Amino acid sequence: MENIPAVAGNKALVINAEFVKLTIYNDVSNSANTTIYTFSSAYQEETINSQVYTPLGGLLAVGVQQRDIRVTSADTSVSLAGIPNNNIYAVLDTEGKIRGSKIEIIRGFYDSNYNLSNYAPRFTGIITSYNISEDLNNTDNIDNFTVTLNASSFKQVLENRVAGRKTNKQSWQYYNSTDSSMNNVYSISDQDFDFGKAPLKKAATNSAASQESMGTTQNYGVITEVP
């Protein structure tokens, strides 16, 4: 576990701030084509890992991050309040790309002279949803917006990932058009198998119109007996 001197021992007062880095991928086929936004709840610019974080003070609200010894599936949220009209367009211009963006939250610690002395990563995840709310000031008709980003940890994203292929012809021929492994799946999809015994009925597709009478099944020109 990382030792943070700013919080080690019996500290009567711990001065800290949250630093948020948002990486938006402009082109999914090119991971290098990104737009990075950095902001913090501090009241002055700070530089962490060569990234300058814009101070937002109380306009930035960061949700609680779950504290566990082991890596856990947890969610958190980040809210940016007081966004004026001229800046909300930047949000709207990238709103289609916000989902799936990478978010990193760092907690920075200050010494008694309000100098950033230590910092530690708190959360790394992916934006899963967002919300934009509007607050209209009736006095001067100025709109202020609040953007709330909801994020899930990488662990939860990996747990919800669907991998593998389905047992149908289209899925197996998606990567190899000559793969015939599942070509006969449809012909046995409605077949009941009682292993060790003869099948109860012949295979038939759902699209085949059929009618049953007198112990026989008629399939428009194909008649098969049912035991």
Phi, psi and omega in degrees: 000138182290135179268121181251106183302330184295337181242002180284148179080193181268084180273124178285331182217128177243117180261122183217168177212157179260136180239126186242131175240122182245120180251114181258127180270112183284332181222116184294337180275352180226099184292344180277344181273088185230161171236127185248130175243133178231134179205162185212168176269008177283174181248014174207158180294139177228150179244123178230123180053045178068009177255128178269125183259127180285129181282127178243349178060229183286354178285347178255126177237125181247131181291173181287137173257132182294136182254111177221154177290319179267161176291129183232163175274112183217155178246161174207177181217155177227129181240133175245116184252163175072028179280119181284174183303317186291344179258339182292335179295328176295325177290314181295330181291333182248008187297329178291343182254356182294316178296130183094356178287155179270134179234135178233131180242126180240139175254123179257147183239139182251150174274187183293343178262012179061039172253136180293112185256323181216161174207156182214138177293139182244327186203138173224126183196199184232139177291123180257333178199168179209163180216139178240121178243151185243139177233112183263126176273110185292341182290309182242012178053042178254128179271135171238138185243151174237125179252124179246124179253127176255130186231148175244147179291159179301326182298317180292323178297318179292325179293328181271000182288135177260122182234163179097189181233155178275160181271063173218166186297318183297319182294320183282338179262007179295318180263336180221104186293345180263002180288118183252019185298326186247020182295333184262009182297318183296327182288341180243010185294330181251022181265129175268126182249124172246094191301131183101348179237165176290147179299147184285332179209163177283153181292142178212141179280157181293336183281347181283122178286133184217160175215143185249135176200142174054038176077009179238158176240123184254128181239065176043068175104346178242117182246124178235140182278145176253121181298000000 
